[in-house]
């Protein structure tokens, strides 16, 4: 296992800027507004040949509302999981009562702590001596924004790691949950984990970042990616934090192995549900449609069929979709989600032998030949499958312009009838004789 490093501190001391600096990419949303980070964020990092997992947390403050209490609990849980803790403070603000309270918690935890005094420059370094009063050893002056002192801080972090061989691990299957606000994505993550990992609230927009969480089920490793709810484009302010959250959700789709499209089963499928599913389809990702809140649906013998028919109507562009009806609230059939995700990914990874593929397509052409266009008829010489995830089939033909879209759809249907590609798009590419 890689060692873990938790970053904790009060709101707006620069924790998210620091994780972006260390990871070398924009993992966390950065804004001057306190409280932008609410959940734990994970990022795999490396320093001087040593690999570790960095955990960013929400700011710990003395507010008593439900979300602030949940943020504080998340941060304290991160400390318990961590091998080393980076305690970030603000040299410009000096030592505040909140810093002293956090320091007391960290001392009692018994974890190695590196005290990082952020926002330091040549004009304000005299204040550093005040931070010795926290009783956490020598303060390390850094600037997360400009990078000064961060290398020395990471040297101190790595020096605290236990010397252990880091073994190569099988890459866990990454599964992103996407959907409109308040469809239950975070509740599903918490139910799959068996504890409260993501903050759940009726307030739309509670989840703002794409949150990565490792999980092991039946000996299989996964990474669950909880994302912000995606509203209609016209409802999102151009320069708002929500806009960046939606961009992060789209990026999560692109980096995921499988995508769970979460839909509220108590409501009709909307145009926004269609658009979100369209993003997943266009990205070429295998997926599962998750009908959540099934416990709240008034049911009879036709309910599931009617809901499936509704999905078929709205998601006609991805007729290959598979769906599961679940309840994050009660746990009903939630275990089926990972099973369905595994099947979709296996189907997306399926590779067909060239000989079998050409035999199938030969039979399909013999059964229904391409229609002539302007006196010419398309000829298919052979077909191969050079790639998976999504499966790509390349047809060598005399002239790709002679292949009508209806015949392309016919060939795709033949492939899907012969082989199980449910839950995944497949791509057909036609290459003329003169092309490589």
N, C-alpha and C positions, 0 to 999 in steps of 0.2 A: 504493500500500500504506500502511496505517496504521502509524505507529511502534509498536514494542512496548516494554513496560516490565516487566522481570523483578524480582520481589521475592525476595531471598535472605537467609539468616541462619541462625543456630543454631535448634534446636528450641525451641518455646515462648517465642519472643521477641515474638509477636504478629503474625506475617505474615498469617495468615488473617483475623484481626480487622481488619487494615489493608485487605486487599483487599475485605472486606465494607463497610468504611467508604467507600472510594473509589468502589466500584461502586454503592453505595446499595441493595444487596440482599444476601441471604444466599447468596453464591456458594460459600463454603468452610465446612466444618464447623469449629466452634470448640470446643475442649475443653481443660481444664487438663492432660490427659494429653499428654506430649510424643510427637511422631511421628504425630499424627492425620492430617495431610496427607502423602501419600506420592507422589502423582503431580503433574504440572504441571496447573494449572487456568487456564483462559483466561476473560477477561471483557472485553467491549467497554465502554469508559468515555469520558467527555468532561469536560474542564475548561476553562472560559473559552473555549468555542468550538473547542477543539482535541481531536480524537478520537484515541484510542490503544487498543491492546490490552494489558491487564494480564495478567501471567503470575505466578501464585502457585506456589511450589515447596515440596517437603518440606524439613524442617530438615536442615542439614549438620552431622554430628557425627563423632566419631572411632571409632565402633563398626565392627567388621569383619565383621558377619554379612551375608548375601547381600542382604537387603532394604535395609539401611542403605547398602550399596555402590551398589545400584540407585538409591536416592533421591539420593545424592550425584551420580551420573552424570546423572540427570534435571536436577538443579539447574544443573550446569555446562553442560549442553546449552542450557538456557534462557538462560544468560548469553551464549552464543555467538549465539543468535538475537536477543537484545535490542538495541534502539537505546539504551536507558538502563537502568541498574540501580539499584534502591533497596536498599541494604544496611541491614537492620533489626537493631538491637542493643537491649539492655535496660539502661537507666540504673540500675536497682536492683541488677543483678548486676555492673555495671561491665564493664571490658574483660577478657575471658577469653582463654585461649590459642586457643580455637576461632575467636574474632573475628579475631585476628591472622592466622590461617591463611587465613581467607576473604578478608580484606583484601589479603593477598599475591596471591591468585589474581585478584582484581578489578583490582589495579594492573597485573598482567601482561597482562590481557585487553585493555587499552587502551580499554575502554568508559567513557563518562561515568558517574560514580557519584554518587548522592545518599545521604549518610550520615544515616540516620534513627535517632535515639536515642529509643526508645519507652518508654512507661510513666512519662513525666516529669510531675511536678507541682511545686508550689512548695516542697515539703519536700526534694526530692532533686536539685535542679538543679546543686548544686555539683560533682557527679561528672562533669559534661559535659566538663570540661577533659581528663580522662583519654582521651577518644575522639580527641583530636587526634593521639595517638601512632599511630593507625592509618594516618596519611598519606593520607587521602582527602578532605582539605579540611575545611570548617567543618561540625561536627555540627549537625543540626537537631533540636531538641527537639520531640517530638510525643507525643500520647496517642491511639493508634488507637481505644481504647475510648470516649473522650469527644469526640474530633475536634479537640482543640486542636493547633494547629501544622500540621495536615494540609494546609490550604490553601496555606501558605507553602512547604511541601515540594513540592506539586504545581506551584506556580509555578516552582520550581527545575527540576523534571523537564521541564516544557514548554519552558523556556528552552533546554534541551539538544537539543531536536528540530531536525533540519535543516528549514529552510523549504522546504516542498514542497506543491504543490497536491494535495489529497486528492480523488481522482475518485470519483464514485459507482460502486459495483460492484453486479453482479447478486447478489442474496442467494443464498449457497450452499445446496444442499439439505442439511438437517440430518437425520442418520440415527442413531437411538438403538439400542444393542444391549442387550437385556434378557434375563434368564434366571436360572436357579438358580445358586448358587455353583459354580465349577469346571467350567462347561460350555465354557469357552474363549473368552469374550467378549474379554478383553484380548489373548489370542493372535491372535484374528482382526483386531483393530485393528492390532496390530503387523505382521501379515502384509500387510494392505492398505496400510500406510504404507511397508513395506520396511525399517523399523528399529524398535528397541524404544522405543515411546512410553509404553506402559503397563507397569507392573511385573507380571511373571508369576510366580506361585508356587503350589505345591500347597497352601499354607495357605489355607483358606477365609477370605474376608473381606479379602484383600490390597487389593482395590479398595474404597475407602470412599466417595469422592465420585463425582458424575457428571462425567466428564472430557471436555471439548470439545477436539477437535483438528482444525484445518483440513487439507484434503488436496485436491490437484488430480490428476485422472486423465483422460487424453485431452482436456485443455483444459477440463474441467468441474470446478467447485469444489464441494466437499462439506464438511460438518462432521460428524465422527464423534463420537458421545457414548457413551463407555464408562461403564457403570453398575455399581453394587455388585450382587452376587448376592442374589436375593430368596428367603429361606427362608420356611417356613410361619410364619404369624403366631404360633402358640403356641411356636415355637422361638426367638423374638426377645424379649430382655429389654425390658420397657416403657421404661426410661430409658437404654438402652444407646446407644452410638454407632451400632451397627448399625441401630437403629430409625430414626435420622435418615438413614442411608444409603439405607434402603429408601424413605423418604419422598422423598429426592432422586431416586431411580430412577423413582418414579411421576411426579414433576414433569417428569423428562426425557421420559417418554412424551408428556405433554401438550404440550411445546414442540417436539417433533420433527415433521418433515414425514413421515418414514417410520420404522417400527420394525422392527428385525430381532429376531425371537423365536428365540433360540439354544437348541437342545436337543441333549443328548448322544446321538448316534446309537447308542452302544454300550449304552445302557440303554433300558428300556421307558419310554414316555411316562407321566409321573406326574400325580397330581392337582395338584401344584404347577405343573407345566408348563401344565396346563389353566387354572389360576387366573391365571397371568401372561398367557397368551394372551387370557383374558377381560378383563383390564384394558385390553389394547390394543384389543380389539374394542369395548368400552364407550366408549373414548375417541374412537372414530370415525376411527382412524388407519389409513392403508394400511400393509401389513406384508408381510414375507417370513419364512417359517419356515426357519431355517438348521439343517440337520442336520450338526453338527460332529463331528469325530473319525471321519469315514467311512473313513479308512485303517485304523482298528482294528476294523472290522466284518467278520466272516466272511461272505463274499458268495457267492451263486450267482445264477442267472438270475432268481430270484423275490424277491431280497432287497429291491430298491427298491420293488417293488409291495407287498410285505408291510408295509414301513415306511410307505408312503403310505396303505395301508388302515388301519394303526394310527392314523395322524394323523387320517384321516377319522372314525374312531370317536370319538376323544377330543376332536376339535375340530369336532364336528357343528354347533355354534352359529355357526361361521364357515366354512361350506362353501366360501366363495370363496377360501380360503387358497391361496397358491402356496408351493412349497418348493424348496430347492436343497440338495444333499448336497455337503459340502466337507470339507477337512482343513486346519485352520490349521497343523498340524505340518508337512505336506509342501507346502502351497500348492495342493493339488488343487482345481481349479474355483473357487478363491476369487474369481477375476475375475468369476464369474457373479453374485456377490452384488450388486455395484453395478448391474449390468445389470438384475437382477430388481427392485431397489429403484426404479430409474428407471421401469420399466414400471408398477409398482404406483402410483407417484406420478402418472404420466401418466393412468392409468385413474381415479384419484381426482379428477383435475382435468378429466375429460372433461365437456363440456357438450353436451347434445342439443338441436337446434333444436325449438322448440315445435310446429311443424307436423308434423315427423317423429314426435315423441313422441306427439302425439294420434292420428296415423294408426296407430301401433303399438298403443296402448292400445285404440283402437276395434276393431281386428282381434282383440285378446285378449278383449275383452268379447263380441264377436260369436261367438267360438269357444266361450267358456264364460261364461255369464252368472252374476252373483251369485245365490246361493240366497235365497229369501224368508225373512224372519225375522218371526214373529208377523203374517203376512199382508202384510208390506211388503217391497219389493225395493229394494236400493240402486241408485241411478242415478249414473253418473259423467258429469259435464258436460264437463270438460276437465282437463288436467294440464299443469303447468309445472315447470321446474327453476330455482328461484331461487338455488341455491348449489351449490358444489363443495367437495371436501375435508372431509367426504365428500359425494358427490352427494346432493342433497336433491330429492325429487319431491313436489310438493304436488298432491293430487287434490281438485278441487271436486266435492262430492257433495250429494245431497239430505239425507242424514242419516248422519254418520260412524259412528253406533252400529250401523248396518246392515251395516258391513263386517266380516265374520268374519276372524279371524287367518289361517285357511287360504286365504281369497281374497286377502288381502294377500300371503301367501307366493307364491301363484300369479302375481300381478302382478309381484312382484320377480323371479321366475324368468323371466318373459317379457322383462323388461328386460335381464336378464343374458344370455339367449340371443341377443338382438338386438344388444347392445353389449358390448364387452369391459370388464367391471368386475372382472376377476380381481384379487385382492390388495387389494381395498378394500371396506369395508362401504358400503351405500347405505341411505338413510333414506326411507321412504314416510310422508307425513303426509296425513291425510284431514280436510278442512275442510267442515263443514256449510254449507248455503246461508245460514244466518243469521249465520255467523262471517265475520270479516274475513280 
